[in-house]
């Protein structure tokens, strides 16, 4: 039986780069993959682009209304693996549909995404919450804070200004500089003004 995997980590841990390496490994062995991302991620149109420069086009971009099980069954049933970038933006129903892809179509599904938003709650990331409940295997992808400790928290900066409130999802629109940065818990609390 194929499995549903959720690989999560803080910003900058290499989620997209790892997805692209997995796709390369399958294809190097003559196997086919289906690479998808949510439409809410408007960066780079249909392309996935990692911070280290790796890139590729997705097979399709999905909206919140798309039935992923039906789409994959109809158009991608012969692939060897489905790879999902920015999986935190899945709806709970779509996470369920990806679980069905693994179980009913016997296609491994590997989802990459954030676990928590910059407010340190799952508001807006219902896909991540559902994947944590459903996935057969869950793996944390690690990165480090500027201080060298393991980074597990994300903070948002708009035009260089730290934001602790606001909409759950803000994507760089080309007019406002949107940056997310990962911090260890100690540095996170210092940044938001709650140090010891």
Secondary structure as UniProt FT lines:
FT   STRAND          4..8
FT   TURN            11..12
FT   HELIX           15..28
FT   TURN            29..30
FT   STRAND          33..38
FT   TURN            39..40
FT   TURN            43..46
FT   STRAND          47..49
FT   TURN            51..52
FT   STRAND          55..57
FT   STRAND          60..62
FT   TURN            64..65
FT   HELIX           68..75
FT   TURN            77..78
FT   STRAND          81..85
FT   HELIX           87..89
FT   HELIX           92..104
FT   STRAND          108..113
FT   TURN            118..119
FT   TURN            123..124
FT   HELIX           126..134
FT   STRAND          137..140
FT   STRAND          143..144
FT   TURN            146..147
FT   STRAND          150..151
FT   STRAND          153..158
FT   TURN            159..160
FT   STRAND          161..163
FT   STRAND          178..183
FT   HELIX           185..191
FT   TURN            192..193
//
